Amino acid sequence: MNKDIWLIGSGGMAIDYVKVLQALELEFSIIGRGAQSAKVCQEATGCEVVSGGLVGYLATTPVVPTHAIVAVGVEKLHETTLQLLEYGVQNILVEKPAGLNKQEIEAVYRKAKEKNARVFVAYNRRFYASVLKAQEIMAEDGGVTSFNFEFTEWAHEIEKLDKATGVKENWFLSNSTHVVDLAFYLGGKPKDISTFTAGGLYWHPTASIFAGAGVSESGALFCYQANWESAGRWSVEILTKKHRLILRPMEKLQIQKKGSVAVEFAACDYKLDEKFKPGLFLQTKYFIDNDEFGLCDIEYHADMMVKYNEITSYK
């Protein structure tokens, strides 16, 4: 494949991307920032890492890559993507959520539109084997009739994390949208929604308890809840006229047939999700192949920020 690919970042997520790019037998360049993370990445992958950051790299290279993958820290996603767009990169896959807030994400969308570039947000759960199987069953059953989801976060664990300013304060966007994006991807973009919030944490003051309901553009009714001050876990449930499809944990698909109380694990081919970070292989392959199947377009993501802010009481 005659493509010039840049991977921006040299942390743990970048290492996961390197494994996929190597398996796809692609040539690529890794541009990192810190010397320590570059050293760890080189030792883990056997690939050379150019350290010193993207700005310095752009100043010394005349090449514009055909594709770039942005796998830097959440607080740097927006800035890095804008730098690549200004440089002329036309195909960018940026780690979720592409920015710390609605304003940053809308800025990426506007710049991508100005530059006529393709920018996608890397919600890799859309490519889980469990999700692909669920989509098959949904199509066979005539589509989704209703769905529900939970995005409870373990606050007692998150409060211990050392994160850059703004990351934990926007934790729903930084982390919980893994669940919410998948739910609306499968069940349909929300058309009408009623939202309720309560509580708050010192690191996430806007709310800590969430509930709501609505109807999607596909006509499916939905509801959700999350309580970061109590017990719980991530989950998505899709209901059709014949089945309840349960993604809990989301890496596995369980099925309940209409008229039965039995819940069974579905037969899925999990080989790719077991060999690589789940969902990452197919997401990366579709992006590099310029196949938009399943990819989260930045325009869709920017539009969803209105609903995300309603769900969370973010400004």
N, C-alpha and C positions, 0 to 999 in steps of 0.2 A: 504494500500500500504506500503510495507516494505522498506521504503526509509529514509535515513538520509539527511536532507536538511538544508543548511546554507543560510541565507540571510545576505549579507555583506552590512552594511549601515543602518542608522536609520533616514534618512531625509524624505522629502515628497514623493520621488519616492519609497523608501522602504515601507512606510506606504501603498501605493497603492498595492504593492506586498503582504503585509500582508493580506489585505482584500481578495485577490484572494486565497492565500494559506489557509486561514481560511474557505473560501467557498468550497474549495476542500477537506476540512477535513483532512489536512495533518499536521503532526508534524514537527516542524522546530525550529531552533535556530537563533536568531538575534544577530549579532555581530556589534556593533557600535563603534564610536571613542569618540566623545565629550559627556560629561555628560548632557548638555542641550538638545541636539537633542535626546539622549536616553530617557530623561524624557518626552519630547513631544511625542515621538513614543509610549512609554508605556501608557501614558494617552489616546492617540488616539485609540490604538488597544487593550489595556488590556493585552499585551504580555510583558514578561520580556525581557529586552535588556542587553546584556553583553557589557559594555562600556570598553574603554581602547584601542581599536584598534585590528586589525587582528593579528599583529605580536605577541602581548602578549598572545592572545587567542591560537595561534598555539603552543606557547611554553608550554602551560599548559594542553593541551588536547591530548590524544592518538588516538582520533577518526579521521578517514578520511571520510567526507561525500560522499554520492553517487552523490549528486547534489549541486551546489552552484550558487546563484544568486548574481551578483555584482551590487549594486545600490549606489555606492559612487559618490563623485563629479567627474566631467569629468577629472580633472587634476590628479586623483588617480586611474582611471580605469585600465590603463596599468600596473601600479605597483602592484595593488591588484590582478589582474588576474595572473600575473607572480608568485606571492607568492603562490597562490592556486595551480597552475600547479606544482611548485617545491615541494609542500607538498604532491602531489599525487592525487589531485582531478581530476576525469576523465570526468565529465560533468559540464560545466560552461556556464551560460547565463550571458553575460556582457552587461550592458547598452550601448547604442550607444553613441559615435562612437568607443568605445574600446581603444581609445588613442587620443592624441592631434595632431598627425601627422603621415605621412607615415612610418617613422622609428619606432615609438612605436607600431603601428598596425602590421607591419611586424615582429617585435620582438615577439609579442604575437602569431602570426601564427607559427613562427619557433619553439617556445617553445611547443606549442600544438602538432605540428608534432613530435617533439623529444620525448614527453611524451605519444604519441599515444592517445591524449585526444580529446574529442569533445567540441569545443568552438563555441558558437553562439552569434551574436550581436543582441541586442533586438530592432529591428525595428518593433515596435508593430503595425504600420499602415498597415502592410501586413495582419493583422488579423481583420481589421475593417469589420463590416457587409457590408458596402458599397463596399469594395474591393472584398470580397468573392462573392457578387452578380454580380459585374462587371466581375469577372472571369467566372462565369457561363454563362453569356451572350456572352462573348468572345468565349468560347468553342462552344456554339451553333451556332455562326456566322462564325466559321471557323478560328478564330484567329484574331490578330491585323494586320492592314495594315499600320497604321501610328500612331504617338502619339506626343503630345507636353506637355510641362510643364513649370511652372513659380515658382521660389523660391525667390521672392522678400521678403526682410526682412525690418522691420520697424526700421531703424537706429536710429531715434529720441527716440525710447524707449530702444533700446539695449544699447546705449551709457550711459544710466543712471544706468545700472546694475553693481553691484559689483561682479566681477568674478576673479578667480585666474589668474595669469599671463599665457598667452598663450591661454586662452579659447576664448576670443573675437577676438584675432588676427587670430584664426582659426575657425571663426564662421560658415563658410560654412560647415566644417566638423562637428563641434559641434552641429549644428542646421539644416542647410539647407538640409543636406543629408536625413532628414526625407522625404522630397519630392523626391529628386533625386533617392534615393534607391527604393522608391515605383514605380517611373516611369519606371526605367529599370527592376525592378522585373516583372512588368506587360508587358512591351513592348519588353523586351529582352535586354541582355547585349550589350553595344555598341561594334561594330566591327570596324567601321571607324568613326572618329569624327573630325570636324573642330571647333575650339574654338576661341573666341574673348573676350577680357576684356578691360575695360577702368576705369578711375577714381581711387578712393581710399579714405579711411577714416582714421582719426588719429588712430582709434582702429583696423582698418582692412586695412592696407596700400596697400596690393597687388592689390586690385580691388574693385569696388563698382557697376559696371555695367557689365553684362555678357550676351553673346549671343552665339549660336552655333547650329550646325546641324550635322546629320550623319545617319548611317544605323546600325540597331541592328543585332545581330547574327540570329534573327528570320527572317530577311529580311525586317523589318518594318523601314520606314523612320521616323526620329524624328527631332524636333527642340525645342529649349528652349530659355528663356530669363529671366532676372531679373534685376531690377534697384533699388538698395538700397538707392538711392538719390531721388526717386520719389514715387508715389503712386503705390499700387499693393497688391497682396496677393498670398498665395500658391495655386497652382492648378495643376491637372493632367487631361489630356483629351486623351482618347483612342478611336481610330476610327477603326471600322470593316466595312465589306461590307454592313452591314445593319443598324448600329447605331453609334452615337457619345456618348460615355460614359463620363460624366463630374463629376469629383470629386472636387467640389468647393462649399463649404468647403469639405475637404476630408472625413469627417465623414458621409456625405450624398451622395447618388448617384442620379444624374439627367441623363435623357436619351432623346436624340433627334433621331427620326427615319428618315431613308433615305426618302427623298421626302417631308419632313415636316419641318416647322420652329418652331413648338411647342416644348418646353422643359418641361418635366414633371419629378417629383420625382418618383423614382422606389420604389416599395413595398419591404421593407427589414425588417427583424426581428432585431430590434435594442436593444432588451432587455439587452443583456450582455454589450453592449457599454454604456447603460444608467446606469446600476447598478455599473459597475467598470470603471476604466480608459479605454477608448476605445481601443480595441485590446488586452488588457493585459491578460484577462482571458484565451482566447484560446492559446495565445502565451505561457503562463506559463504552461498550461495543456499539450500542445504538448511537451514542453521541459521535463517536469517531466515524461511523459509517454514514453520518448525516441522515439518519433515520430517526424521526421525531417520535416514534411510538413510545408512549408512556412517559416521555420527558415533561417536566414541569416548566413551561415557558414563563419567562420573566413578566410578560404582560399579564398572564393569568395570576401569577403570584402577587404582583403589585395590586391588582384588582381585589384579590382576597384580603389584602391588608385592612380594608374597610371593615370586613366581617370579623377579622381577628381582633381588631381594636374594640369592637362591640363585645366580643366574648370576654375580653380581659379587662375592659375599662382603661386600656392604654390610651394615651393622647396622640 
